[in-house]
Amino acid sequence: MIGGVLAGGLPTNLSAIPSEIFDVCTPTNATREVINVHQSSTSKETWLAIDIIATFGLVTGSFSIDGHPLWVYAVDGAYIVPQLVEAITVTNGDRYSVLIKLDKQGKYRVRFASTTVAQMLAGYATLSYGHLGGAGEPTRNNTEPEAYINDVGVNTTASVRFFDQLGMRSFPPDFVSSVADQTFKLAMRVAGASYNWALNSSIYPMQLDNDEPLLFHPLPNEHNNVTISTLNNTWVDLIFVAVTSPMPPHPIHKHGNKMWLIGQGDGMFNYSSVAEAAAAIPEAFNLVDPPKRDGFATPPAITGPVWMAVRYQVTNPGAWFMHCHIQSHMLGGMSMAIQDGVDQWPAVPDEYLNYH
Amino acid sequence: MHKTPWSDGVPGLTQRQIRPGCSFTYRWTATQYGSYWYHAHQRGQINDGLYGPIIIHPRGSEQKPFGLISSDIATVHAMENAEAKVKPLVLSDFRHITSEDDWRLSIASGIETPCYDSILFNGKGRVDCWSQEKIASLLTKDQELFLKLGNETSMTDKAYASKYSTMVAKTLT
């Protein structure tokens, strides 16, 4: 049978999968969210601020509100130079703070549609305000604005602007070092069974969750495929390489600090450092005003390897997790431990040290 | 989470696990403003819905970028008022199988089974089932390629590109 041949030579048993997992869809009629805004009659204009917070276990997709452009003014909790857009690509763990001008009372669809290839999935909420607002969902009529995106997250017209992550600028501007003190190249791959993933060649052993916390027992000299160590106040480069293809994007989150996306490109990263790579392929890098946030998704590896370089400054000593935010990838081992500033770890308070 | 790594919540890395019926207090100083979230970091518990929003309001002294949107003082003031009343909108993908049952299914079947049931806004939403006509009309180029790899012609009724396609995509790696 097809499954037995396919999954990397490892045995599969597709008959163990109940039909409701992939095949049978059973609709429900649960309530959808309504964002009700009461406008003050005294103010000249009304704006609404929303913090979009993406807890996704798997999907990445497009967010939009019919008829209402969005001023994105903060990303992952930090102000940026505002961008006016009709849609935002939202991935696992992302936060976007947006301002919306409420200038045409009524009820409008708030949309999210997955752009993850394996499945189509969309959902709606309602934005309601003014005398024409109120309870219930929007009904289609001639005066309702067209949607900016469709149910697979694709823009409906060429004039729809998406948030530009590469073009985002911190506000006020911040400083990123032009050189790094240490570079770690990480080879992302499927590791063994098709549900096992490695952030750097080896899977992060699941039993570590049950072990004594690394924070309580540091291993200052530990450097292996699932552990890296840094010194305080140094600058660190992490180069994520999807060494095999096809491979989906991996939304990487490093705990403990924000980081800058300084470069990305196709092919293997055949350099020992960003400095060496930037001399050879300067167009792949932005070392002047790169985007800064809590996490970045690696580019999809469709026809060959791809790489992504992030830089951060070690200012928050401690044991920090770094992982793919897709739940099945993380469960499958796609994580690492980082001992940041291991030369200056704080003393753990007794209430945490002695917690059992 | 500045300077308090013991309140970061990663089992085996920054703390011992919280057992059923027990409690744990995460104590930390809000040194940053903006939107954040809390969530379990134990295995797949995000998929089970163990998360929520955190909003930290900025100090009045924090420099705001609203003057770059409008030079009208009344407009900037209206934006500041809106920001002070900012509402969280939590976007989630949701499954009707628990994360542990799903993991057991992966072990038993030998494949990942990442097919979701609905998108939720602030925890609310519903399962929408689309007609095969609608699904076919929306197929993207990447999805067509995906189906071809699995020797399939259409998505399932859950609009999934079939378990065969995902396995083939994986096996090519």
Interface residues (C-beta under 8 A of the other chain):
Chain A: I2 G3 L6 A7 G8 L10 P11 T12 N13 L14 A16 I17 E20 I21 F22 D23 V24 C25 T26 P27 T28 N29 A30 T31 R32 E33 I35 S43 K44 E45 T46 W47 L48 A49 I50 D51 I52 I53 A54 T55 F56 G57 L58 V59 F63 W71 Y73 A74 D76 G77 A78 Y79 I80 V81 P82 L84 V90 G93 R95 S97 L99 V110 F112 S114 V117 A118 Q119 M120 L121 A122 G123 Y124 A125 N150 D151 V152 V154 F171 P172 R189 V190 A193 S194 Y195 M206 L208 D209 N210 D211 E212 P213 L214 L215 T244 S245 P246 M247 H255 G256 N316 P317 G318 A319 W320 F321 I326 Q327 S328 M330 L331 G332 A337 P346 V348 P349 E351 Y352 Y355 H356
Chain B: M1 H2 K3 T4 P5 W6 S7 D8 V10 P11 G12 L13 T14 Q15 R16 Q17 F24 T25 Q32 Y33 G34 S35 Y36 W37 H39 H41 Q42 R43 G44 I46 N47 Y51 P53 I55 I56 E62 Q63 K64 P65 F66 L68 I69 A74 T75 A78 M79 N81 A82 E83 K85 V86 K87 P88 L89 V90 L91 S92 D93 R95 H96 I97 S99 D102 W103 L105 S106 I107 A108 S109 G110 I111 E112 T113 P114 C115 Y116 S118 I119 L120 F121 N122 G123 K124 G125 R126 V127 D128 C129 W130 K134 I135 L138 T140 D142 Q143 F146 M155 T156 D157 K158 A159 Y160 A161 S162 K163 Y164 S165 T166 M167 V168 A169 K170 T171 L172 T173
